[in-house]
Every structure is written in structure tokens, then in C-alpha cells.
Amino acid sequence: MLVAVAVFPGTNCEIDTKYAFEKLGQEVVLVFHKEEKLPLGTDLVVLPGGFSYGDYLRSAAIAKFSPIMKAVIEFANQGGKVLGICNGFQMLVEARLLPGAMKRNENVHFISQFHHLKVIANDNTFLQKCSMNELLNVPIAHGEGSFYIDDAGLKELYANHQVLLTYTDDKGNIQNPNGSVDSIAGICNKAKNVFGLMPHPERAIEKILGSDDGVKMLQGFLN
Amino acid sequence: MKVIVNIQLKNGVLDPQGKAVHHALASLKFNEVGDVRIGKQIILDIAESDKESAQKRVQIMCEELLANTIIENYTIEFPAC
């Protein structure tokens, strides 16, 4: 599988993401934001974490107009699989490839810690290797990760099984770190080819570093 | 001409920054403050003399980039100068 990881000025998780997918035996290419095309034969595009364009104006507000994003949007609209992690998730909502919007964390702090997530839907590519209601321990690191969507949009998300993950404690009870609507940590689009989450599965791939729960998440994309 | 764009979180969308500042004001004994909302002001200098067409252009800028209309409202002002 060929994984294209987009790199913007201020992106800082591209190497971790590359390392994670290479550890899973996949070929990974870093693609600079000025490129207008994705590498031929790209199977998965990952928009990694970081602070693209310094988070100026709003997180990911400027990144969505980068040349490479035109190609990513086209790729997604043709059914190509796209995964947005953290700042990448923010790009996907800013580009309207995913519904909703991202706000400052409710407590106004940047939060960097391990957090438990509960699997809410696994009838999709991304979380197919996970069980329903399974708890995953994955790091979060963000200042603007409070997911917002209006009531009608939220209903639609649930109706189509687009709510993928929620923040919980280690027993599976809701524990909302950032004020996200319904404690939502990750969603997908209706067609289930575009996925976004604030937590960092690529930072949870080795037990020695605290958790390898991210492995089975990323493995969902492997054929 | 100068154009001022004010961007605010929509009513009903929680403003955590406003809340934190409200709390700080209350701890300084400014008890008369009932609510605080924080927004952004963007001042544009535009090569355009017609106010109406400037208004139209800036509106497109707001919709495409300056505001996220899912959570934010914007107003466009022309300061007297």
C-alpha cells in the first residue's frame, strides 16, 4: 500500500506517521504542500498533526487552500481514503470534507496526555480491526480540539454510524477533556472514506512508549 | 479604502476565552460584568473606491476564509476616515 503523508509549514507529526506506517510494512511518501498532485498509485492520504501555518486565523484555516489540498479534496471526492489526525482533522472540517467545526478547548488549555477512547462504530475501514465499545489508550495533544456540530448534524452522524470514537475514562465512562459535543473524538464522512480524529494513533504503536493500541487502528487501512 | 471585519462566535456557541476573562474580571471585583464574548478584528486595506463592490468582495473573503460560518458570525464595517 502506498501512503502519502502531506507536509505543510508547521506540520510536526509527519515523521512519526511515516514511521508508524513503515513499521506496518507500508510504503510511505512525504508530499510537500506545494505539490499539485498526489503520487501515482496513492492508496491512502494522511494529513498529519502539527500547527500548519502557525494556526493563524483558525487552526487549519489556511492549510485548506494549499495546492496539495486541491488534490486531496479531489482524491477524497473520488472515493480515495483520507485520514486526518489532529491538525489533519481540523483541515478536513475546514475543507468541509467532514461536517462540524473545531473550537478552542473548553478549559482554554493545551492538553497533552494519554486518554482513553471508546469505539462507537467499527463498520468502516479505519476501525474494522477494533471491537464495538473497545477501549483504546491513545495520546491527545491539542489546544483547539473541541468538536462542534449542531443538533441536526449530530443526529445525522449517529444515524449513519459516522461517530467513530468518544473520549472516556479507563472504565468506558464519558470523560470529556475538551468540551467536544457528546465527547466525540473522531468521525467519518457519510461515504466512509474520509476519517478524522484528534487523538494520535501514530504515537501509540509501541508498548515501551505507553501503548500500542494505535496499531490495530492504523491496520484497518491495510489490505 | 479601509474595511473592518469583526468576527464573533455565534450565540449559543460557548466562548471559553470569554468565560475565562469574565472569571478573571470577577476576581478583580468587577462584579457588574454579566458576560464576556471575545472575537477577532481584521482590518483590510483594499484597492477599491466603490463601497458596494468592496462590501461584496469582503463578504466572499469572509465566507471563504476569514470566518468559519459554522460557528462564527461576521460583520463588515467601513470606518469614517
Interface residues (C-beta under 8 A of the other chain):
Chain A: L57 R58 A61 I62 F65 E94 G100 A101 K103 R104 N105 E106 N107 V108 S146 Y148 G179
Chain B: L9 V13 L14 P16 Q17 A20 L65 L66 N68 I70 I71
